[in-house]
Amino acid sequence: MAVPAPAPAEQTGWAVQTPGPIGTGPLARVRRDVPVPGPGELLLNVEACGVCRTDLHLAEGDLPPHRPSTVPGHEIVGRVAALGDGTGLFRIGDRVGGAWLRGTCGSCRYCRGGRENLCPRSVYTGWDADGGFAGTALVPEAFAYRLPDDRDAARLAPLLCAGIIGYRSLRRSALPEGGRLGIYGFGASAHLAAQVALAEGATVHVLTRSAQARALALELGAASAGGAYDRPPEPLDSAILFAPVGDLVPVALEALDRSGTLAVAGIHLSDIPVLNYQRHLFQERSLRSVTSNTREDGREFLALAERVGIRVTVSPYPLSRADQALADLAADRVNGAAVLVPDRL
């Protein structure tokens, strides 16, 4: 039986009104009714919401909007405030996480084969439905994650996309045991994936334009940290491109050793220059993309993060400054992960 939400009330949040360059103000303040959970849905009071580069791509129009005036945000940590019909896994007050993947058909060959991230009818939080840049958010129970009560909400939020996608990207990079991994770009996702690789015995080399990010990489245990276009100090077995810069694809491919693999982690990438077969692909080097994640990826990563003790570096912003958080992300002024938290009264 459904547990109804409190009487309808208004809340403030942010929505992408007119996609365009961040300087044009594509993110606008909005006032909306607190939503009522439908069948299978949870209403969460948002404790924290990570700011992902995908939110920036949506705001700037790199990702075409799926619906008008959508509230972005898909790294949601919250407490269950109301339950829709047909729910039963969670109770009022439970801490729950909502992530990027919001729903799949469950019946196509990709879903049946354990590759629901490739479902043609998949839908996404903050793209197909309103996300967590607001006081409350709806999350389908079947795609929600149970989160620990004794952790800081702001440090849990980036795990729900940056962490999960970084984990899938690491697996897609086919890093061998004890291998040499290159990471291009070192933001929210990269600084979490690097820690997983290090915990599993890899040597990690970071290539990024941000001096602050290079310092963080070395602090976390990277063997080296150089500029984005620099040559790493040794050939790489695997590499992950987190920066959405197509110009770096040939750079990373050329840094690979024989049979090495480059995984491109982003949902959006600028154009890739023409590749030279001998320099970039010969000797069985591979180029692979990464598309979303499965729920199993999420469960595996969250358990691993708890077991290994992943350190999450965050730059918190009050919800009222979500536009500034996106602007800082666009300008590479964020150390680690930007996270929105409720404004203090």
Helices and strands as residue ranges (DSSP letters): E 10-16, G 22-24, E 27-33, E 41-51, H 53-60, E 76-83, E 95-98, E 101-103, H 109-112, G 116-118, E 123-124, E 136-140, G 141-143, E 144-146, H 153-156, G 157-160, H 162-172, E 180-184, H 188-199, E 203-207, H 211-220, E 224-226, E 236-241, H 248-255, E 256-264, I 277-281, E 286-289, H 295-308, E 314-318, G 319-321, H 322-330, E 337-341
